[in-house]
């Protein structure tokens, strides 16, 4: 069984979707845009940036954390390869958008 290895890679970037400048998170790897929640399919293991797909990860659903009700789990679908992936929200994420995505009717 392959274990996932986390590599801290907290670089800033320009969001591929909304084009806003995104600063590093500061305490862990920045995975997605805090403004529109979009991401890129760039990791095989968190932070490694070794995935060759490079497709746009569209946020399609968010769910309240089971242990921490201030955090959400965001589900993404890659617009290129159609893989489904999840990531935790960050403290500076757009809370209104996270709440809107809890009512998503996206079918997996």
PyMOL commands that set and color helices and strands:
alter all, ss='L'
color gray80, all
select helices_A, chain A and resi 95-102
alter helices_A, ss='H'
color red, helices_A
select strands_A, chain A and resi 13-14+21-22+39-40+56-64+72-78+84-88
alter strands_A, ss='S'
color yellow, strands_A
deselect
rebuild
show_as cartoon
